[in-house]
Amino acid sequence: MENPDLTVDTEARSSGRIQRANSLAGDVYEAIFAQLMSLKIPPGSRITVDNLVREFDVSHTPIREALGRLEGEGLVVKTHLIGYRAAPQITRRRFDELYELRLLLEPAAAAKATAALDEERLAVLQEAAGVMARRVGKDERLRYSNFARQDAIFHDKIMELAQNELIRETLNHQHTHFHIFRLMYHSRVTEEALDEHEAILAAFAAGDASGAADAMRVHIENSRDRLLPAFE
């Protein structure tokens, strides 16, 4: 019988039992998300509800709720009468298309967002960038999955400041950051990206719209180049 006060221990979230918490379904979601991002659950592999029930020592309900949420994010695929699988890896063509789209939209958005920044909004971006939290925690897989989420939030906050909801919704609908981080599990992916976030933030802090666009362009191009070896 599940205890409704369970939560995930932050050092064991990527694998292991769920401990005491306020939101069981949310913590189960974070645990499975971490396994998907760090490739402990490989793309295309079957996800068995009963196995997760035993691993996390919870009932079927929070597992199914979590998998439903992950399905909505494009990370899990549910097939009628078969069950759940991790979403397949994106193709090289899709990868190229995503980065072409990002390079068309995000540098211009970064320039536009610069004009909307004040001290409070800059502080929000600094927190979202994950720079201050780098190297927090000993679990590398958990840190990797956390950064995947933080990266998505950081870029979305910039799009929000650029005040074009159609572009923002278009990028969000692609779940780009979740898919690209599943291409490769390596600390280089996060460490170099954090350095690039710092460059974007420096341009924002200086009120340099052109510099922000350039820093965003470099960040996206470098991200593409870091992940290309996954297709070799």
Secondary structure, DSSP 4 states (H G I P E B T S, - for coil): ---TTEEE-TTTTTSS-EEE-S-HHHHHHHHHHHHHHTTSS-TT-EE-HHHHHHHHT--HHHHHHHHHHHHHTTSEEEETTTEEEEPPPPPHHHHHHHHHHHHHHHHHHHHHHHTT--HHHHHHHHHHTTSTTTT-SS-HHHHHHHHHHHHHHHHHHHHHHHT-HHHHHHHHHHTHHHHHHTS---HHHHHHHHHHHHHHHHHHHTT-HHHHHHHHHHHHHHHHHHHGGGG-
